[in-house]
Amino acid sequence: MKVIFLQDVKGQGKRGEVKDLSEGYVRNFLLPKGLVQVATEGAQKSIDQINAAAQKRKDKEKEDAKALAAKLSELTVVIKAKAGEGGRLFGAITSKQIAEALEKLKIVVDKRKIEMDEPIRTLGVTKVPVKLYPDVKGTLNVQVAEE
């Protein structure tokens, strides 16, 4: 029996895929759980439309991420912190503090997207990479100034 997968089914197929499976497995397990739909002409067209809409949404998200990356590369975020001799900070600047500073500028970036190997511990300007989308990265300038 030909079916169209509505969700990923481990060991059988991925969402939107058309496969020929045994009738008993389809009728007794997959159909009652709503994991598949019988493959008809109309069902295939609706799945194609859903996939096209999802692809369009992904493309828009990627374009938005590229625009945000360009905006971030021109931006310098200033964070004030207490420092001692030689420009060493008391404490450190973390990705959470950078995300909060961006929020004040009305730019929402999740702190987990800010890729820092270790926190910033000195005064001055530091370039911080920000992963906005799977293959879109931006660079943000973070200036740490003394209070």
Backbone as numpy.savetxt, mean C-alpha at the origin, in Angstrom:
# Nx Ny Nz CAx CAy CAz Cx Cy Cz
-17.74 -29.75 -14.82 -18.59 -28.58 -14.82 -17.69 -27.34 -14.82
-17.93 -26.41 -15.74 -17.14 -25.20 -15.82 -17.64 -24.18 -14.81
-16.70 -23.62 -14.02 -17.04 -22.63 -13.00 -16.09 -21.44 -13.07
-16.58 -20.33 -12.53 -15.76 -19.12 -12.40 -15.55 -18.90 -10.90
-14.29 -18.77 -10.49 -13.99 -18.57 -9.08 -14.31 -17.14 -8.68
-15.08 -16.98 -7.60 -15.41 -15.67 -7.06 -14.42 -15.25 -5.97
-13.73 -16.25 -5.41 -12.69 -16.02 -4.40 -11.57 -17.02 -4.66
-10.41 -16.76 -4.07 -9.30 -17.71 -4.17 -9.65 -18.97 -3.37
-9.43 -20.13 -3.99 -9.63 -21.41 -3.30 -8.31 -22.14 -3.37
-7.73 -22.40 -2.19 -6.41 -23.03 -2.12 -6.40 -24.37 -2.84
-5.45 -24.54 -3.72 -5.30 -25.79 -4.44 -6.21 -25.94 -5.65
-7.12 -24.98 -5.88 -8.04 -25.11 -7.00 -7.88 -23.98 -8.02
-7.96 -22.74 -7.57 -7.86 -21.63 -8.50 -7.94 -20.28 -7.83
-7.65 -19.26 -8.61 -7.67 -17.88 -8.11 -8.94 -17.18 -8.56
-9.22 -16.04 -7.94 -10.41 -15.24 -8.23 -10.44 -14.84 -9.70
-11.59 -15.02 -10.35 -11.76 -14.64 -11.74 -11.33 -15.70 -12.74
-10.75 -16.77 -12.28 -10.26 -17.85 -13.14 -11.41 -18.79 -13.52
-11.38 -19.32 -14.74 -12.39 -20.28 -15.21 -11.73 -21.66 -15.25
-12.37 -22.65 -14.60 -11.83 -24.01 -14.56 -12.93 -25.03 -14.68
-12.55 -26.22 -15.10 -13.48 -27.34 -15.21 -13.23 -28.25 -14.01
-14.22 -28.38 -13.11 -14.09 -29.19 -11.90 -15.19 -30.25 -11.87
-15.01 -31.23 -10.98 -16.02 -32.28 -10.87 -17.34 -31.72 -10.35
-18.44 -32.25 -10.88 -19.77 -31.73 -10.58 -20.11 -31.86 -9.10
-19.77 -32.96 -8.49 -20.09 -33.18 -7.08 -19.38 -32.18 -6.17
-18.10 -31.94 -6.43 -17.32 -30.98 -5.64 -17.92 -29.59 -5.75
-18.33 -29.23 -6.97 -18.90 -27.90 -7.20 -20.25 -27.77 -6.50
-21.15 -28.73 -6.72 -22.51 -28.64 -6.17 -22.56 -28.77 -4.64
-21.72 -29.63 -4.08 -21.79 -29.91 -2.65 -20.92 -29.00 -1.78
-19.85 -28.45 -2.36 -18.94 -27.68 -1.52 -18.78 -26.23 -1.99
-18.40 -26.05 -3.24 -18.06 -24.70 -3.70 -19.27 -23.77 -3.85
-20.34 -24.27 -4.48 -21.53 -23.42 -4.68 -22.20 -23.01 -3.36
-22.44 -23.94 -2.42 -23.10 -23.52 -1.17 -22.29 -22.48 -0.37
-20.97 -22.52 -0.48 -20.14 -21.57 0.24 -19.97 -20.26 -0.53
-20.47 -20.20 -1.76 -20.37 -18.98 -2.54 -18.98 -18.69 -3.07
-18.18 -19.75 -3.25 -16.81 -19.57 -3.72 -16.72 -19.53 -5.24
-17.72 -20.14 -5.92 -17.71 -20.19 -7.39 -19.08 -19.84 -7.93
-19.10 -19.64 -9.25 -20.35 -19.39 -9.97 -20.27 -20.23 -11.24
-21.38 -20.80 -11.65 -21.39 -21.61 -12.86 -21.04 -20.70 -14.03
-20.15 -21.19 -14.89 -19.64 -20.37 -16.00 -20.66 -20.30 -17.11
-21.29 -19.14 -17.23 -22.21 -18.86 -18.34 -21.68 -17.62 -19.05
-22.27 -17.32 -20.20 -21.84 -16.15 -20.97 -21.99 -14.87 -20.14
-23.14 -14.69 -19.51 -23.40 -13.49 -18.71 -22.49 -13.39 -17.49
-22.24 -14.52 -16.84 -21.37 -14.53 -15.67 -19.95 -14.13 -16.05
-19.49 -14.62 -17.20 -18.14 -14.28 -17.65 -18.03 -12.78 -17.94
-19.07 -12.20 -18.54 -19.05 -10.76 -18.83 -19.02 -9.94 -17.54
-19.80 -10.36 -16.54 -19.82 -9.62 -15.28 -18.47 -9.71 -14.57
-17.84 -10.88 -14.60 -16.52 -11.05 -13.99 -15.50 -10.17 -14.72
-15.58 -10.11 -16.06 -14.67 -9.26 -16.82 -14.84 -7.80 -16.45
-16.08 -7.36 -16.24 -16.33 -5.97 -15.84 -15.76 -5.69 -14.45
-15.93 -6.63 -13.54 -15.40 -6.46 -12.19 -13.88 -6.37 -12.22
-13.25 -7.25 -13.02 -11.79 -7.23 -13.14 -11.30 -5.93 -13.77
-12.02 -5.43 -14.77 -11.65 -4.17 -15.42 -11.75 -3.00 -14.43
-12.80 -2.99 -13.62 -12.96 -1.94 -12.62 -11.85 -1.99 -11.57
-11.49 -3.20 -11.16 -10.42 -3.36 -10.17 -9.09 -2.88 -10.75
-8.83 -3.20 -12.01 -7.59 -2.77 -12.66 -7.55 -1.25 -12.78
-8.68 -0.66 -13.12 -8.76 0.80 -13.24 -8.49 1.46 -11.89
-9.04 0.88 -10.82 -8.83 1.40 -9.47 -7.35 1.31 -9.08
-6.70 0.18 -9.42 -5.29 0.01 -9.11 -4.43 1.03 -9.86
-4.77 1.27 -11.13 -4.03 2.25 -11.93 -4.16 3.64 -11.32
-5.37 3.98 -10.85 -5.59 5.30 -10.25 -4.78 5.43 -8.96
-4.76 4.38 -8.14 -3.99 4.41 -6.90 -2.52 4.60 -7.19
-2.02 3.95 -8.25 -0.61 4.07 -8.60 -0.30 5.50 -9.06
-1.19 6.09 -9.87 -0.99 7.48 -10.32 -1.00 8.44 -9.13
-1.91 8.21 -8.18 -1.96 9.05 -6.98 -0.67 8.92 -6.18
-0.15 7.70 -6.09 1.10 7.46 -5.36 2.26 8.16 -6.04
2.30 8.15 -7.38 3.37 8.84 -8.10 3.29 10.35 -7.87
2.07 10.90 -7.87 1.90 12.33 -7.63 2.35 12.69 -6.21
2.01 11.85 -5.24 2.42 12.09 -3.85 3.94 11.99 -3.71
4.56 11.05 -4.43 6.02 10.91 -4.39 6.69 12.17 -4.92
6.15 12.74 -6.00 6.71 13.98 -6.54 6.55 15.12 -5.54
5.40 15.17 -4.87 5.15 16.22 -3.88 6.10 16.08 -2.69
6.33 14.85 -2.24 7.20 14.61 -1.09 8.65 14.96 -1.40
9.09 14.71 -2.64 10.49 14.98 -2.98 10.81 16.47 -2.94
9.78 17.33 -3.13 9.99 18.78 -3.08 9.84 19.32 -1.67
9.35 18.50 -0.77 8.99 18.95 0.58 10.12 18.70 1.57
10.27 19.63 2.53 11.19 19.43 3.64 10.40 19.56 4.93
10.42 18.53 5.73 9.71 18.52 7.00 10.69 18.93 8.10
10.30 19.93 8.89 11.17 20.40 9.97 10.63 19.86 11.30
11.49 19.18 12.03 11.13 18.63 13.34 12.11 19.20 14.36
11.57 19.77 15.43 12.42 20.34 16.47 12.64 19.31 17.58
13.90 19.25 18.06 14.24 18.31 19.12 15.35 18.90 19.97
15.46 18.43 21.20 16.53 18.88 22.09 17.82 18.17 21.71
18.90 18.95 21.71 20.19 18.37 21.32 21.27 18.80 22.29
22.30 18.00 22.37 23.43 18.29 23.23 24.62 18.75 22.40
25.81 18.57 22.94 27.03 18.97 22.24 27.25 18.12 21.00
27.78 18.74 19.97 28.12 18.01 18.74 26.90 17.67 17.89
25.75 18.24 18.21 24.57 18.00 17.39 23.89 16.66 17.63
24.25 15.99 18.73 23.59 14.71 19.04 22.29 14.99 19.77
21.25 14.26 19.39 19.94 14.46 19.98 19.80 13.71 21.29
18.98 14.28 22.20 18.56 13.54 23.38 17.36 12.73 22.92
17.53 11.45 22.70 16.46 10.62 22.13 16.70 10.49 20.63
15.63 10.29 19.88 15.76 10.09 18.43 14.46 10.48 17.74
14.56 10.71 16.43 13.38 11.00 15.61 12.97 9.70 14.93
11.72 9.27 15.17 11.24 8.01 14.62 10.28 8.27 13.46
9.90 7.20 12.80 8.97 7.30 11.67 7.61 7.83 12.14
7.23 7.54 13.38 5.97 8.03 13.92 5.97 9.55 14.00
7.08 10.13 14.45 7.18 11.58 14.54 7.16 12.23 13.15
7.78 11.58 12.18 7.77 12.10 10.82 6.35 12.05 10.25
5.63 10.96 10.49 4.25 10.84 10.01 3.36 11.90 10.66
3.56 12.17 11.95 2.79 13.21 12.63 3.09 14.60 12.06
4.37 14.86 11.73 4.74 16.15 11.14 4.12 16.30 9.75
4.05 15.21 9.00 3.41 15.25 7.68 1.91 15.49 7.82
1.32 14.91 8.87 -0.12 15.08 9.10 -0.47 16.55 9.36
0.44 17.25 10.04 0.23 18.68 10.29 0.22 19.46 8.97
0.92 18.93 7.96 0.96 19.56 6.63 -0.16 19.04 5.74
-1.09 18.30 6.33 -2.25 17.73 5.62 -1.85 16.68 4.57
-0.78 15.95 4.86 -0.37 14.82 4.01 -0.42 13.58 4.87
-1.24 12.61 4.47 -1.42 11.40 5.27 -0.53 10.29 4.70
0.45 9.88 5.50 1.33 8.76 5.14 1.43 7.87 6.38
1.18 6.60 6.20 1.25 5.65 7.31 2.71 5.53 7.77
2.92 5.48 9.08 4.29 5.42 9.62 5.02 4.16 9.16
4.27 3.10 8.84 4.92 1.86 8.39 5.45 1.97 6.97
4.98 2.99 6.23 5.45 3.19 4.86 6.77 3.96 4.84
7.10 4.61 5.95 8.35 5.36 6.04 9.45 4.37 6.39
10.39 4.19 5.46 11.42 3.16 5.61 12.70 3.75 6.21
12.86 3.53 7.50 14.07 3.99 8.18 14.76 2.77 8.79
16.04 2.59 8.49 16.77 1.47 9.08 16.91 1.67 10.59
17.21 2.92 10.96 17.31 3.27 12.36 16.87 4.71 12.54
16.45 5.10 13.73 15.98 6.47 13.95 17.07 7.51 13.72
16.64 8.74 13.45 17.59 9.85 13.23 18.06 10.33 14.60
19.38 10.43 14.78 19.94 10.79 16.08 20.79 12.06 16.04
20.86 12.74 14.89 21.68 13.94 14.78 20.88 15.08 14.17
21.37 16.30 14.37 20.77 17.47 13.75 21.13 17.49 12.26
20.33 18.21 11.47 20.64 18.35 10.05 19.54 17.76 9.19
19.83 17.71 7.88 18.85 17.20 6.91 19.17 15.75 6.58
18.15 14.93 6.59 18.29 13.51 6.27 17.26 13.15 5.20
17.69 12.37 4.21 16.77 11.89 3.18 16.18 10.56 3.66
14.85 10.50 3.69 14.16 9.31 4.19 13.31 8.73 3.07
13.51 7.45 2.69 12.68 6.84 1.65 11.28 6.50 2.20
10.27 6.70 1.33 8.89 6.41 1.69 8.31 5.51 0.61
7.83 4.32 1.00 7.24 3.38 0.04 5.74 3.64 -0.02
5.28 4.21 -1.14 3.89 4.62 -1.26 3.02 3.57 -1.92
3.60 2.74 -2.78 2.88 1.71 -3.53 3.90 0.63 -3.82
3.51 -0.60 -4.16 4.51 -1.67 -4.33 5.73 -1.30 -5.18
5.57 -0.53 -6.25 6.75 -0.16 -7.04 6.89 1.35 -7.20
6.36 2.11 -6.24 6.51 3.57 -6.24 7.12 3.99 -4.91
8.32 4.61 -4.99 8.99 5.10 -3.80 9.24 6.59 -3.95
9.15 7.28 -2.85 9.46 8.70 -2.83 10.54 8.96 -1.80
11.15 10.15 -1.86 12.17 10.51 -0.89 11.74 11.80 -0.21
11.78 11.80 1.10 11.36 12.94 1.89 12.57 13.52 2.60
12.70 14.85 2.58 13.78 15.50 3.31 13.27 15.84 4.70
13.98 15.36 5.73 13.62 15.63 7.11 14.74 16.46 7.73
14.39 17.68 8.15 15.38 18.55 8.78 15.11 18.56 10.27
16.13 18.17 11.03 16.01 18.16 12.48 16.70 19.42 12.99
15.91 20.28 13.64 16.43 21.54 14.16 16.45 21.51 15.69
17.33 22.31 16.28 17.45 22.35 17.72 16.35 23.23 18.31
15.78 22.78 19.44 14.72 23.55 20.11 15.30 24.78 20.77
